């Protein structure tokens, strides 16, 4: 196995960093596969709903696809909850960070904040503020996020909905995550 010569990054050579760049590229060829594995992991998540988070994700993506949403939107919908397993209180932020280089900014914002916007549907039942998302009313992405929650999130817990199979979406995920298109320079921070 090829490895770098250093034990401290400050001692690395151009050859060491060329090796790491090559390894980085080789590893990231399989990003879509890792995302699909994370989605698959939602099959066993959060009990109590009539469907798994996996099925919830398929329902949302199916609805978005059937409504003619573009591929980035459909993929964002499919993957919007993959952070649930590791970041249950901030899953939108985690998922948005993964999407940021690959999906346009307004959709990343939508995914980042969708959990807060979802509170509208249930927070008042447990003493919370269902209108907490109003703090973002001035955001140009507010209406997009309200619409996403209404059409492709809060209503996607139906055990009788005829979701498309995951094979419909796998090629989309591969295309969207094949190449970063939205690099802003702060991805390494």
C-alpha positions in Angstrom: 0.0 0.0 0.0 1.3 3.4 -1.0 1.7 5.9 1.9 3.2 9.3 2.4 6.7 9.6 3.8 5.7 12.1 6.6 4.3 11.8 10.1 3.8 15.6 10.3 2.0 17.4 7.4 4.7 20.2 7.6 7.3 17.6 6.5 5.4 16.5 3.4 6.9 16.7 -0.1 5.3 17.5 -3.4 5.3 13.8 -4.2 3.5 13.0 -0.9 0.8 15.5 -1.7 0.5 14.3 -5.3 -0.1 10.8 -3.9 -2.7 12.1 -1.5 -4.5 14.0 -4.3 -4.6 10.8 -6.4 -5.9 8.8 -3.4 -8.5 11.5 -2.7 -9.7 11.4 -6.3 -9.9 7.6 -6.3 -11.9 7.5 -3.0 -14.3 10.2 -4.2 -15.3 8.2 -7.3 -17.4 6.2 -4.9 -19.2 9.1 -3.1 -22.5 8.3 -4.7 -22.2 4.7 -3.5 -21.6 5.9 0.1 -24.6 8.2 -0.1 -26.8 5.4 -1.3 -25.5 3.3 1.7 -26.4 6.2 4.0 -29.8 6.3 2.5 -30.1 2.5 2.9 -29.3 3.0 6.6 -32.5 4.8 7.0 -34.4 1.6 6.7 -33.8 0.9 10.4 -34.1 4.5 11.7 -36.5 6.2 14.0 -39.4 3.9 14.8 -43.0 5.0 15.3 -43.8 6.3 11.8 -45.9 4.1 9.5 -43.0 4.0 7.1 -39.2 4.0 7.5 -37.2 7.1 6.8 -36.0 5.3 3.7 -39.5 4.9 2.4 -40.2 8.5 3.4 -37.2 9.6 1.3 -38.4 7.5 -1.7 -41.9 9.0 -1.4 -40.5 12.6 -1.4 -38.2 11.9 -4.3 -41.0 10.2 -6.2 -43.4 13.0 -5.7 -40.7 15.6 -6.8 -39.9 13.5 -9.8 -43.5 13.1 -10.8 -44.0 16.8 -10.4 -41.2 17.4 -13.0 -38.6 18.8 -10.6 -35.1 18.9 -12.0 -32.5 16.2 -11.1 -30.8 18.3 -8.4 -34.1 18.9 -6.7 -35.1 15.2 -6.8 -31.7 14.1 -5.5 -31.8 16.7 -2.7 -35.3 15.4 -1.8 -34.1 11.8 -1.8 -31.1 12.5 0.4 -32.5 15.3 2.7 -32.7 13.1 5.8 -29.5 11.0 5.5 -28.0 13.0 8.4 -30.7 11.6 10.8 -28.6 8.7 11.9 -25.6 10.7 13.1 -27.0 14.1 13.7 -30.6 13.8 14.8 -30.9 17.4 16.1 -28.9 18.9 13.2 -29.4 16.4 10.4 -30.3 19.1 7.9 -27.1 21.0 8.5 -25.0 17.8 8.1 -26.8 16.8 4.9 -26.5 20.3 3.5 -22.7 20.2 4.1 -22.4 17.0 2.1 -24.5 18.5 -0.7 -22.9 21.9 -0.8 -20.3 21.3 -3.6 -22.8 19.4 -5.8 -26.2 21.0 -5.4 -27.2 24.6 -6.1 -27.2 26.9 -3.1 -30.9 27.5 -2.7 -31.5 23.7 -2.5 -28.7 23.3 0.0 -30.3 26.1 2.1 -33.7 24.3 1.9 -32.2 21.0 3.1 -30.2 22.8 5.9 -33.3 24.4 7.3 -36.1 22.0 6.4 -36.1 20.5 9.9 -36.9 23.8 11.5 -39.6 24.5 8.9 -41.1 21.1 9.6 -41.8 22.3 13.2 -44.8 24.1 11.7 -46.7 20.8 11.4 -46.2 19.5 15.0 -44.3 21.8 17.5 -47.6 23.2 18.9 -48.6 19.7 20.0 -45.8 19.6 22.4 -45.6 23.2 23.6 -43.2 24.4 20.9 -43.3 27.4 18.5 -44.7 26.2 15.2 -43.7 29.5 13.6 -40.0 29.4 14.5 -39.2 29.5 10.8 -40.5 33.0 10.6 -37.1 34.2 11.6 -36.0 33.4 8.0 -39.0 35.2 6.4 -36.6 37.6 4.6 -34.5 34.8 3.1 -34.9 34.4 -0.7 -35.2 30.7 0.0 -38.0 30.9 2.5 -40.8 30.1 0.1 -38.9 27.3 -1.5 -38.4 25.6 1.8 -42.0 26.1 2.9 -43.1 24.5 -0.5 -40.6 21.6 -0.1 -41.9 20.8 3.4 -45.5 21.0 2.2 -45.2 19.0 -1.0 -42.2 16.6 -0.4 -41.6 16.1 3.3 -44.6 16.4 5.8 -46.9 14.4 3.5 -44.5 11.5 2.8 -45.3 9.0 5.5 -48.0 7.1 3.6 -47.7 3.3 3.7 -50.0 3.1 0.6 -48.1 5.5 -1.6 -46.6 3.9 -4.8 -43.0 5.1 -4.6 -40.7 4.5 -7.5 -37.9 2.0 -6.8 -34.5 3.2 -5.7 -33.1 2.1 -9.1 -35.0 5.0 -10.6 -32.9 7.5 -8.5 -29.5 5.8 -8.4 -28.4 7.2 -11.8 -29.5 10.7 -10.8 -27.4 10.5 -7.6 -24.4 9.3 -9.6 -24.8 12.2 -12.1 -25.3 14.9 -9.5 -22.4 13.7 -7.3 -20.0 12.9 -10.1 -18.4 16.4 -10.1 -18.5 19.3 -7.7 -20.1 22.3 -9.6 -20.6 24.7 -6.7 -17.2 25.1 -5.1 -16.9 28.4 -3.3 -13.5 28.1 -1.9 -14.5 27.4 1.7 -15.2 23.7 1.4 -12.0 22.7 3.1 -12.7 24.8 6.2 
